[in-house]
Amino acid sequence: MRKFKTVRVELPGDWRDGWLYKDHLLLWSRSGHAYWMPTTALVDLVRQETNPSLTVLTEYLIFRNDWKSSEQFRKLLSVRGVHSALLRGFGSERSEATVRIGGVPVDNLPTERVPGIALDTSLYANRVYVASTEGLFESYFNPADPRIQYPLIQRLEVRTAKVAARYLSLNASTEDEGLWFAPILIGQGYWDEWPPQSRDLNMDRVAEYSLAASFASRHLLNYKNSPTPGFLRAEAVRERAHDRAAYDEWRVVNYEAERDIERLALHALMHQDKARLSLVEKDRDPLPDERPVVLGNSGYRLLLNWQDESHVIDISAFQGKDIEARPDRRFGRAQLPHASPEEVLAVYPMAAGFLVELLDEVRLLTPNGSYLLFEGSAARVRTFPHSRRYQDVALIVGEDGCHLVGFLES
Amino acid sequence: MLRCPAHTSSSGEIMQRRCTKQRIDPSGVHYLSCSGALYLSLNYHRGSGKGRRGKSIWAIGRDAECHTFCEAEIGKWSDARANYWAVSVDARVQLGKNGERLAFFDAPVNVTDPWHGYPISGRPGSPTRRRPPDELVGRWLDEGRISYVTYDRILTGRL
């Protein structure tokens, strides 16, 4: 196992949720009010609270993961003395450095309070989606000027447990009411013009039951009461999202009917080889008593428990090809610690691997080992694996504050 | 005899209540709850007896199971259908063998039927997944039964 160091910035307060988006931190209070602050202001506060080496490390590990993953940083670390100089703030034994910010100078985000209790939040393409006990709500966050007020629009009117937005698609899980999908339209007056226009956005029901949905590449994994999530293959096109877009991106336009992947996962695990859904679906043998349990996914990687061991399999559905699953070679079985379904509360995606929430701690699982990332109980855990700046950062809301946690695995 | 939790009445009086074991039959162990309701600790939620497949299994003893029911009764932790729900202090006690930390008690169909219950979880993949009503989870928070972290974990289906 490699050396593992974490840097944690602690923001005291009774927070409900938070999000790192572009160069802003957004926070929601337990009463439902939204706040924001630029991350540059947060870096200034870190600088006031600690020494220069820890400030630089905090910038790399929390606020600029694009710098951390750069070739320049890797080369710099290879220079004798640089690594130890950066880690000076840790001392010889400590694996965590903490920076406590006394008061958090946040500004009000001038948005309407979302009705009900907010259960989930997602920021994507400057849209703010809030899943609440009263439905699914959408508003807009203008990173160029967060002080501009935008209206709040209700998209669904049933309790919405989870929301997942990416690939210009919006997906909402509403338990018994199903999984709902709508394309995200950019330009043509959808939020991008002033005054903002409230256009109807019809959502289609794409699955009958859904507790949570998570992207596996462009496709969706639909978590339900079963040990294995359903798989919804995306129909996607590559195009410019709007007139001013500089490059093409994938747009999900629809999903095929949900498929059961339990047998597919089982075949990949039993034979430790690639399995194809169309072939394994022909298998009529009864499933064994000991069935794999998918604990969660990090993109196309599924973390499973099977026969009291942890496994990672990769699921794919390339254009013109079958839905396939294969053991992940990077996450070798021997390296994985046991993660039992009874102990794991949730799994979150990170660029480095899986973030595993347990009752009293949050652990990071990478191809090199399992590390303690946060000691304590988490009310909310947010990760941003697809962002440029925060791909390996965890935002953890605890009982008394919000914690931004970054790490260095060396 | 099992001592049920102390309960403060509206007049502020502290009441100690009892959960009393009545008899054992092939379906399980019969109790008289703190408030005098019939409670049956079923064998098939103990990993034995017919029809146990797919059932959640208690990880606590039978007396503690009845105690948990008593706490729900005393706290009036019921839903709109008069079912009871329970959680230990800040969900610290694992009630079920699959990591469940909540319990559900089915309201009897007939008044002469005993109550019974089983451990539940709100987590995806759980075979006996159930979620207590949001209002009740809010009450547990307001009453100091659970912390904010536990409140959020229950609401979002992680416990």
Chai-1 contact restraints between the chains, C-beta under 6 A:
chainA,res_idxA,chainB,res_idxB,connection_type,confidence,min_distance_angstrom,max_distance_angstrom,comment,restraint_id
A,L119,B,T156,contact,1.0,0.0,6.0,A-B,restraint_1
A,T133,B,D134,contact,1.0,0.0,6.0,A-B,restraint_2
A,L211,B,P124,contact,1.0,0.0,6.0,A-B,restraint_3
A,A212,B,P124,contact,1.0,0.0,6.0,A-B,restraint_4
A,Y223,B,P124,contact,1.0,0.0,6.0,A-B,restraint_5
A,N225,B,R129,contact,1.0,0.0,6.0,A-B,restraint_6
A,P227,B,G125,contact,1.0,0.0,6.0,A-B,restraint_7
A,V293,B,G125,contact,1.0,0.0,6.0,A-B,restraint_8
A,E342,B,N98,contact,1.0,0.0,6.0,A-B,restraint_9
A,E342,B,G99,contact,1.0,0.0,6.0,A-B,restraint_10
A,L345,B,R158,contact,1.0,0.0,6.0,A-B,restraint_11
A,A346,B,R158,contact,1.0,0.0,6.0,A-B,restraint_12
A,S377,B,V149,contact,1.0,0.0,6.0,A-B,restraint_13
A,A379,B,V149,contact,1.0,0.0,6.0,A-B,restraint_14
A,A379,B,D152,contact,1.0,0.0,6.0,A-B,restraint_15
A,E399,B,S147,contact,1.0,0.0,6.0,A-B,restraint_16
A,E399,B,Y148,contact,1.0,0.0,6.0,A-B,restraint_17
A,E399,B,V149,contact,1.0,0.0,6.0,A-B,restraint_18
